[in-house]
């Protein structure tokens, strides 16, 4: 067995080692933490973030609101102000998959997105068989496409529309308008004459999109391996750094596609690339908001987000040919096969008042119609997402096309949608653990150092106690020897 002195030395050494380990680990803990978080956030096939990115990890819902035109006959007969009644929401559960992934050597990943939608009637206010009356998008697109053509071309177009009996206003079911599609004779004729770039033989706003790998295009995105603050940023879409649908800076691809973000500690703005409108939107920092016990940075769409050059001069490239109205709508006709499509906030929220004054039935509300994202700044994890836009078709007079010749220029609201997702309590708990690690790690490490110091002083105490006992034994032995010597002398 080891002597008591050896045991004391071992105790002292252990105390010193534990103390040094605790102090060093505590001092370097912030660096260790940052390295660990980076490993968690950087997108690799084996990272934690990959499992949250490759497939929607939390419930996500797509809600559609349809506008039903109640007085189209009065509008056609006497240019009465169009009146619309909002119907819905028609709620779909959305699952987003990343497919056909290719990991590149330059710190990017190339992939496509497959979105699947499942109608949830229990959450909806109505069914897919509900009938909706509104502007005929095929007729509006054909008229819009020939508005600047020769008189002869417009007259031929007019004769075709009349011969086919194509109406200005149609009534279709919600299911037909959203995903199922419906047959249209004018569309078939236009395709045969190469008068439209629409690639489908049926029309619906989201026709051929459900469960498609290729509809959204091909993305190339930074994984964060080269620079964590580039994580999630879209570098290319369809193998290009810019889109061909908008000129100059308006065609620049920037921002994330919304589901993966880098740390955003001090960002005053964030950008989202939305392939549906072939461009990026900028959101402005609003405030700090708490959700599920986590504090996030809230970014919102303001009145400059869909400006077309009225308020921000650099955004005039969104309206190069003058086919734009006042601020608040964005011309995406080049992105939508030449249709007279313009996006706005729902109910023309934050748009120039002239849009909603031209129609009735619009009731813009910040609470209901604001586009917002709440992002936890340390991890970049979205806490709440409420992304929403409205699709409008421009109805304007076209000379020599009788159906459109005497109409008032009006932006007709067709539908608006909102994509909503909220971080669940279980995922919020995981994020909280990550966020308390800096302070918890420092406290733990210096606590370990404190234990080492305690062990060291216990060793010192044992050493002193053993020394005292040794001295006491020496005194006792000396006294015993003196007593023994005295007894011998007596004898």
C-alpha positions as CSV (number, residue, x, y, z in Angstrom):
1,X,0.0,0.0,0.0
2,X,1.1,3.6,-0.7
3,X,2.3,5.6,2.3
4,X,0.2,8.5,3.6
5,X,2.8,10.9,2.1
6,X,2.4,9.4,-1.4
7,X,-1.4,9.6,-1.1
8,X,-1.2,13.3,-0.1
9,X,1.0,14.0,-3.1
10,X,-1.5,12.2,-5.4
11,X,-4.4,14.3,-4.0
12,X,-2.4,17.5,-4.5
13,X,-1.5,16.6,-8.1
14,X,-5.1,15.7,-8.9
15,X,-6.3,19.0,-7.4
16,X,-3.9,21.0,-9.5
17,X,-4.7,19.1,-12.7
18,X,-8.5,19.5,-12.2
19,X,-8.0,23.2,-11.4
20,X,-5.8,23.8,-14.5
21,X,-8.3,21.9,-16.7
22,X,-11.3,23.8,-15.4
23,X,-9.6,27.2,-15.8
24,X,-8.3,26.5,-19.3
25,X,-11.6,25.0,-20.5
26,X,-13.5,27.9,-19.0
27,X,-11.2,30.5,-20.6
28,X,-11.5,28.9,-24.0
29,X,-15.1,27.9,-23.7
30,X,-16.5,30.7,-25.9
31,X,-14.2,29.6,-28.7
32,X,-15.1,25.9,-28.1
33,X,-18.8,26.9,-28.1
34,X,-18.5,28.9,-31.3
35,X,-16.7,26.0,-33.0
36,X,-19.4,23.5,-31.8
37,X,-22.3,25.7,-32.9
38,X,-20.6,26.1,-36.3
39,X,-20.3,22.3,-36.6
40,X,-24.0,22.1,-35.8
41,X,-25.2,24.8,-38.2
42,X,-22.9,24.1,-41.2
43,X,-24.9,22.0,-43.7
44,X,-23.3,18.6,-44.3
45,X,-25.0,15.2,-44.9
46,X,-24.1,14.3,-41.2
47,X,-24.9,17.6,-39.5
48,X,-27.9,18.2,-37.2
49,X,-29.1,21.1,-39.4
50,X,-29.2,18.7,-42.4
51,X,-32.1,16.7,-40.8
52,X,-34.1,19.9,-40.3
53,X,-33.3,21.1,-43.9
54,X,-33.8,18.0,-46.0
55,X,-37.5,17.7,-45.0
56,X,-39.9,20.1,-43.3
57,X,-39.4,19.3,-39.6
58,X,-42.4,21.2,-38.3
59,X,-46.0,21.5,-39.4
60,X,-46.3,24.0,-42.2
61,X,-49.5,25.3,-43.8
62,X,-50.4,27.0,-47.1
63,X,-53.6,29.0,-46.9
64,X,-55.4,30.2,-50.0
65,X,-58.0,33.0,-50.0
66,X,-59.9,33.4,-53.2
67,X,-61.7,36.5,-54.4
68,X,-65.2,36.1,-55.8
69,X,-66.3,38.8,-58.2
70,X,-69.9,39.6,-57.4
71,X,-70.9,42.1,-60.1
72,X,-69.0,41.3,-63.3
73,X,-72.1,42.0,-65.5
74,X,-72.4,45.5,-64.2
75,X,-68.7,46.1,-64.7
76,X,-68.9,45.0,-68.3
77,X,-72.1,46.9,-69.1
78,X,-71.3,50.2,-67.3
79,X,-67.8,50.1,-65.9
80,X,-69.2,49.7,-62.3
81,X,-66.6,49.4,-59.6
82,X,-65.8,45.7,-59.3
83,X,-66.8,44.2,-55.9
84,X,-65.1,41.2,-54.4
85,X,-65.9,38.9,-51.5
86,X,-63.0,36.9,-49.9
87,X,-63.6,33.2,-49.6
88,X,-61.5,30.7,-47.6
89,X,-59.1,30.0,-46.2
90,X,-58.5,26.7,-48.1
91,X,-55.8,25.1,-46.0
92,X,-53.2,22.7,-47.3
93,X,-50.6,20.9,-45.2
94,X,-47.2,21.5,-46.9
95,X,-44.2,19.2,-46.8
96,X,-41.0,20.4,-48.4
97,X,-38.3,17.9,-49.5
98,X,-34.9,18.7,-50.9
99,X,-34.1,16.3,-53.7
100,X,-31.4,15.5,-56.3
101,X,-28.8,17.0,-54.0
102,X,-25.2,17.4,-55.2
103,X,-22.5,18.5,-52.7
104,X,-19.9,20.6,-54.4
105,X,-16.2,21.3,-53.6
106,X,-16.7,25.0,-53.4
107,X,-18.8,24.9,-50.2
108,X,-22.2,24.8,-51.9
109,X,-24.9,22.3,-52.5
110,X,-27.1,22.0,-55.6
111,X,-30.6,20.7,-55.2
112,X,-34.2,20.9,-56.2
113,X,-37.3,21.2,-54.1
114,X,-40.3,18.9,-54.1
115,X,-43.4,20.3,-52.4
116,X,-46.3,18.2,-51.5
117,X,-49.7,19.7,-50.5
118,X,-52.5,17.9,-48.8
119,X,-55.9,19.6,-48.4
120,X,-57.1,19.8,-44.8
121,X,-60.8,20.4,-44.9
122,X,-61.0,20.4,-41.1
123,X,-58.9,23.6,-41.0
124,X,-60.6,25.2,-44.0
125,X,-63.5,27.5,-44.3
126,X,-65.1,25.8,-47.4
127,X,-64.4,22.9,-49.7
128,X,-62.5,22.5,-53.0
129,X,-65.8,22.3,-54.8
130,X,-66.7,25.9,-53.9
131,X,-67.4,28.0,-57.0
132,X,-65.4,31.2,-57.7
133,X,-66.2,33.8,-60.2
134,X,-63.4,36.1,-61.5
135,X,-61.5,37.4,-64.5
136,X,-60.6,34.8,-67.2
137,X,-56.8,34.6,-66.9
138,X,-56.4,33.1,-70.4
139,X,-58.3,35.8,-72.2
140,X,-56.6,38.5,-70.1
141,X,-53.1,37.0,-71.0
142,X,-53.8,36.8,-74.7
143,X,-55.1,40.4,-74.8
144,X,-52.1,41.6,-72.8
145,X,-49.7,39.8,-75.1
146,X,-51.1,41.6,-78.2
147,X,-51.6,45.0,-76.8
148,X,-48.5,46.4,-78.5
149,X,-48.9,44.4,-81.7
150,X,-50.1,45.7,-85.0
151,X,-53.7,46.5,-85.7
152,X,-54.0,43.5,-87.9
153,X,-52.7,41.1,-85.1
154,X,-55.2,42.6,-82.6
155,X,-58.1,42.3,-85.0
156,X,-57.2,38.6,-85.7
157,X,-57.0,38.0,-82.0
158,X,-60.4,39.6,-81.5
159,X,-61.9,37.4,-84.2
160,X,-60.5,34.2,-82.6
161,X,-61.8,35.2,-79.2
162,X,-65.3,35.8,-80.6
163,X,-65.3,32.7,-82.6
164,X,-64.4,30.5,-79.6
165,X,-66.9,32.3,-77.4
166,X,-64.2,33.0,-74.8
167,X,-65.8,34.9,-71.9
168,X,-64.2,37.8,-70.0
169,X,-65.3,36.2,-66.6
170,X,-65.3,32.5,-65.7
171,X,-66.7,30.5,-62.8
172,X,-64.6,27.5,-61.7
173,X,-64.2,25.4,-58.6
174,X,-61.4,26.1,-56.1
175,X,-59.8,22.8,-56.9
176,X,-59.7,23.6,-60.6
177,X,-58.3,27.0,-60.0
178,X,-55.6,25.9,-57.6
179,X,-54.1,22.5,-58.6
180,X,-56.4,20.4,-60.8
181,X,-56.6,22.7,-63.7
182,X,-59.3,23.1,-66.4
183,X,-59.4,22.9,-70.2
184,X,-59.6,26.0,-72.2
185,X,-60.0,26.2,-76.0
186,X,-58.3,29.6,-76.3
187,X,-55.3,28.2,-74.5
188,X,-55.0,25.2,-76.9
189,X,-55.3,27.5,-79.9
190,X,-52.7,29.9,-78.5
191,X,-50.3,27.0,-78.0
192,X,-50.8,25.8,-81.5
193,X,-50.1,29.3,-82.8
194,X,-47.1,29.7,-80.5
195,X,-48.9,32.8,-79.1
196,X,-48.1,31.8,-75.4
197,X,-45.1,30.3,-73.6
198,X,-47.4,28.6,-71.1
199,X,-46.1,25.0,-71.2
200,X,-49.3,23.3,-70.1
201,X,-52.5,22.3,-71.9
202,X,-54.6,23.0,-68.8
203,X,-54.7,26.0,-66.6
204,X,-54.5,26.4,-62.8
205,X,-52.5,28.7,-60.6
206,X,-50.4,25.8,-59.3
207,X,-51.0,23.3,-62.1
208,X,-48.4,20.5,-62.3
209,X,-46.6,21.8,-59.2
210,X,-47.8,19.4,-56.5
211,X,-45.2,16.7,-56.0
212,X,-42.9,18.1,-58.8
213,X,-39.2,18.0,-58.5
214,X,-38.4,20.5,-61.2
215,X,-41.2,23.1,-61.0
216,X,-39.3,25.4,-58.5
217,X,-36.1,25.1,-60.5
218,X,-32.5,24.2,-59.5
219,X,-30.9,26.0,-56.6
220,X,-27.2,26.3,-55.7
221,X,-26.7,27.4,-52.1
222,X,-23.9,28.0,-49.7
223,X,-23.5,25.4,-46.9
224,X,-21.6,27.7,-44.5
225,X,-18.5,25.5,-44.6
226,X,-16.3,28.3,-46.1
227,X,-18.1,31.1,-44.2
228,X,-20.8,30.5,-41.6
229,X,-22.4,33.8,-42.4
230,X,-23.0,32.7,-46.0
231,X,-25.1,29.7,-44.8
232,X,-28.3,29.3,-46.7
233,X,-27.5,32.1,-49.2
234,X,-28.7,31.2,-52.7
235,X,-25.8,31.7,-55.1
236,X,-27.5,30.5,-58.3
237,X,-30.9,29.6,-59.6
238,X,-31.2,27.5,-62.7
239,X,-27.4,27.8,-63.0
240,X,-27.3,31.6,-63.2
241,X,-26.3,34.3,-60.7
242,X,-29.0,36.6,-62.2
243,X,-32.5,36.0,-63.5
244,X,-33.3,37.0,-67.1
245,X,-36.7,38.3,-66.0
246,X,-35.5,41.6,-64.6
247,X,-32.7,43.9,-65.7
248,X,-29.8,45.3,-63.7
249,X,-29.8,44.9,-60.0
250,X,-33.5,43.8,-60.0
251,X,-32.3,40.5,-61.6
252,X,-29.6,39.8,-59.0
253,X,-30.2,36.7,-56.9
254,X,-29.7,37.4,-53.2
255,X,-30.8,36.1,-49.9
256,X,-31.9,32.7,-48.7
257,X,-34.9,30.7,-49.8
258,X,-36.4,31.1,-46.4
259,X,-35.8,27.8,-44.6
260,X,-32.1,28.0,-43.7
261,X,-30.5,31.2,-42.2
262,X,-27.0,32.2,-40.9
263,X,-26.6,33.9,-37.5
264,X,-28.3,37.3,-37.7
265,X,-27.0,39.2,-34.7
266,X,-27.1,42.7,-36.0
267,X,-28.7,42.5,-39.5
268,X,-31.0,45.5,-40.2
269,X,-32.4,43.8,-43.3
270,X,-32.6,40.3,-44.7
271,X,-33.4,39.1,-48.2
272,X,-35.4,36.1,-49.4
273,X,-35.2,34.8,-53.0
274,X,-38.7,33.7,-54.1
275,X,-38.7,31.7,-57.3
276,X,-42.4,32.2,-57.7
277,X,-41.8,35.8,-58.6
278,X,-38.3,35.3,-60.0
279,X,-36.7,37.9,-57.7
280,X,-35.7,38.7,-54.1
281,X,-37.6,40.6,-51.4
282,X,-36.0,42.7,-48.6
283,X,-37.4,42.6,-45.1
284,X,-36.6,45.2,-42.5
285,X,-35.9,44.7,-38.8
286,X,-38.9,45.7,-36.7
287,X,-38.3,44.6,-33.1
288,X,-37.3,41.9,-30.7
289,X,-40.2,39.4,-30.1
290,X,-40.5,36.5,-27.8
291,X,-42.0,33.2,-28.9
292,X,-41.9,29.8,-27.1
293,X,-39.6,31.4,-24.5
294,X,-37.1,32.4,-27.2
295,X,-36.2,36.0,-28.2
296,X,-36.1,36.5,-32.0
297,X,-35.5,39.3,-34.4
298,X,-38.7,40.2,-36.3
299,X,-38.3,41.2,-39.9
300,X,-41.3,42.6,-41.8
301,X,-42.2,43.7,-45.3
302,X,-42.7,47.5,-45.4
303,X,-44.0,49.9,-48.0
304,X,-40.7,49.7,-50.0
305,X,-40.6,45.9,-50.3
306,X,-42.8,45.9,-53.5
307,X,-42.0,49.4,-54.7
308,X,-41.4,49.7,-58.4
309,X,-39.3,52.9,-58.4
310,X,-41.8,55.5,-57.0
311,X,-40.1,55.6,-53.6
312,X,-36.7,53.9,-54.2
313,X,-35.0,55.0,-57.4
314,X,-32.8,51.9,-57.6
315,X,-36.0,49.8,-58.0
316,X,-37.0,51.4,-61.3
317,X,-35.6,48.4,-63.1
318,X,-38.7,46.5,-61.9
319,X,-40.7,48.7,-64.3
320,X,-38.5,49.2,-67.4
321,X,-41.4,49.4,-70.0
322,X,-43.8,51.5,-67.9
323,X,-46.2,48.6,-67.3
324,X,-46.5,49.5,-63.6
325,X,-48.9,51.4,-61.5
326,X,-48.2,53.4,-58.4
327,X,-46.0,51.9,-55.6
328,X,-47.3,48.7,-54.0
329,X,-47.4,46.2,-56.9
330,X,-44.6,44.4,-58.6
331,X,-44.9,43.5,-62.3
332,X,-44.0,39.8,-62.7
333,X,-45.5,39.2,-66.1
334,X,-42.1,38.2,-67.6
335,X,-41.9,35.6,-64.9
336,X,-45.4,34.3,-65.5
337,X,-45.4,33.4,-69.2
338,X,-46.4,36.8,-70.2
339,X,-49.6,37.0,-68.1
340,X,-50.5,40.5,-66.8
341,X,-49.5,39.3,-63.3
342,X,-48.7,41.8,-60.5
343,X,-48.1,40.8,-56.8
344,X,-49.0,43.0,-53.9
345,X,-49.5,42.5,-50.2
346,X,-52.9,41.0,-49.3
347,X,-55.8,43.4,-49.8
348,X,-53.3,45.9,-51.2
349,X,-51.9,46.5,-47.7
350,X,-49.2,49.2,-47.7
351,X,-49.9,49.8,-51.5
352,X,-50.9,53.2,-53.0
353,X,-54.6,53.8,-52.0
354,X,-55.6,54.0,-55.7
355,X,-55.5,50.2,-56.0
356,X,-58.1,49.5,-53.3
357,X,-60.1,52.6,-54.3
358,X,-60.6,51.1,-57.8
359,X,-62.4,48.1,-56.4
360,X,-64.5,47.3,-53.4
361,X,-64.1,44.6,-50.8
362,X,-60.5,45.3,-49.8
363,X,-59.9,45.5,-46.0
364,X,-56.2,45.8,-45.4
365,X,-55.0,45.0,-41.9
366,X,-51.5,44.9,-40.4
367,X,-52.4,42.1,-38.1
368,X,-53.8,39.9,-40.9
369,X,-51.8,40.9,-43.9
370,X,-48.3,41.8,-42.8
371,X,-45.4,39.6,-44.1
372,X,-43.1,38.8,-41.2
373,X,-40.4,36.4,-40.1
374,X,-39.1,35.9,-36.6
375,X,-35.6,34.5,-36.5
376,X,-33.5,33.4,-33.5
377,X,-30.3,35.5,-34.1
378,X,-27.6,33.1,-32.7
379,X,-28.6,30.0,-34.6
380,X,-30.6,31.5,-37.5
381,X,-33.5,29.2,-36.8
382,X,-36.9,30.6,-37.9
383,X,-39.3,30.8,-34.9
384,X,-42.3,32.1,-36.8
385,X,-43.0,32.5,-40.5
386,X,-45.9,34.3,-42.1
387,X,-45.1,34.8,-45.7
388,X,-48.0,36.1,-47.8
389,X,-48.6,37.8,-51.1
390,X,-51.5,38.6,-53.3
391,X,-51.8,37.8,-57.1
392,X,-53.5,40.4,-59.2
393,X,-54.2,40.5,-63.0
394,X,-54.1,43.8,-64.8
395,X,-57.3,44.4,-66.8
396,X,-56.8,47.3,-69.3
397,X,-58.3,48.5,-72.5
398,X,-56.9,46.9,-75.7
399,X,-57.8,48.7,-78.9
400,X,-59.4,46.5,-81.6
401,X,-60.0,43.7,-79.2
402,X,-63.7,44.2,-78.6
403,X,-64.0,42.4,-75.2
404,X,-61.3,44.7,-73.7
405,X,-61.7,47.9,-75.8
406,X,-63.8,50.0,-73.5
407,X,-62.8,48.6,-70.1
408,X,-61.3,50.7,-67.3
409,X,-57.7,49.9,-66.3
410,X,-58.1,48.0,-63.1
411,X,-55.9,45.6,-61.1
412,X,-58.2,42.7,-60.4
413,X,-57.4,40.7,-57.2
414,X,-57.5,37.0,-57.9
415,X,-56.2,35.3,-54.7
416,X,-53.8,35.7,-51.9
417,X,-51.9,33.1,-49.9
418,X,-50.0,32.8,-46.7
419,X,-47.4,30.2,-45.8
420,X,-47.3,29.7,-42.0
421,X,-45.0,27.8,-39.8
422,X,-44.3,28.0,-36.1
423,X,-41.4,26.3,-34.2
424,X,-42.8,23.6,-32.0
425,X,-42.2,23.4,-28.2
426,X,-39.8,20.4,-28.6
427,X,-37.6,22.1,-31.1
428,X,-37.7,25.3,-29.0
429,X,-36.4,23.3,-26.0
430,X,-33.5,22.1,-28.1
431,X,-32.7,25.7,-29.2
432,X,-32.8,26.8,-25.5
433,X,-30.2,24.2,-24.6
434,X,-27.9,25.5,-27.4
435,X,-28.4,29.1,-26.2
436,X,-27.6,28.4,-22.5
437,X,-24.4,26.5,-23.3
438,X,-22.2,29.6,-23.2
439,X,-23.0,30.6,-19.6
440,X,-23.6,27.0,-18.5
441,X,-20.2,25.9,-19.9
442,X,-18.3,28.7,-18.2
443,X,-20.0,28.1,-14.9
444,X,-19.4,24.4,-15.2
445,X,-15.8,24.7,-16.2
446,X,-15.0,27.2,-13.4
447,X,-17.0,25.0,-11.1
448,X,-14.7,22.1,-12.0
449,X,-11.8,24.4,-11.3
450,X,-13.3,25.2,-7.9
451,X,-13.5,21.5,-7.1
452,X,-9.9,21.1,-8.1
453,X,-8.9,24.0,-5.7
454,X,-11.0,22.3,-3.0
455,X,-9.3,19.0,-3.6
456,X,-5.9,20.7,-3.5
457,X,-6.7,22.4,-0.1
458,X,-8.0,19.1,1.3
459,X,-4.6,17.7,0.4
460,X,-2.9,20.6,2.1
461,X,-5.1,20.1,5.2
462,X,-4.4,16.3,5.3
463,X,-0.7,17.1,4.9
464,X,-0.8,19.6,7.8
465,X,-2.9,17.3,9.9
466,X,-0.5,14.4,9.3
467,X,2.4,16.6,10.2
468,X,0.8,17.7,13.5
469,X,0.1,14.1,14.3
470,X,3.7,13.1,13.5
471,X,5.0,15.9,15.8
472,X,2.6,14.9,18.5
473,X,3.8,11.3,18.3
474,X,7.4,12.5,18.5
475,X,6.6,14.5,21.6
476,X,4.8,11.5,23.1
477,X,7.6,9.2,22.4
478,X,10.2,11.6,23.8
479,X,8.1,11.9,27.0
480,X,7.8,8.2,27.3
481,X,11.6,7.8,26.9
482,X,12.1,10.4,29.6
483,X,9.7,8.6,31.9
484,X,11.5,5.3,31.2
485,X,14.9,6.8,31.9
486,X,13.7,8.3,35.2
487,X,12.4,4.9,36.4
488,X,15.7,3.3,35.6
489,X,17.6,5.9,37.5
490,X,15.3,5.3,40.6
491,X,16.0,1.7,40.5
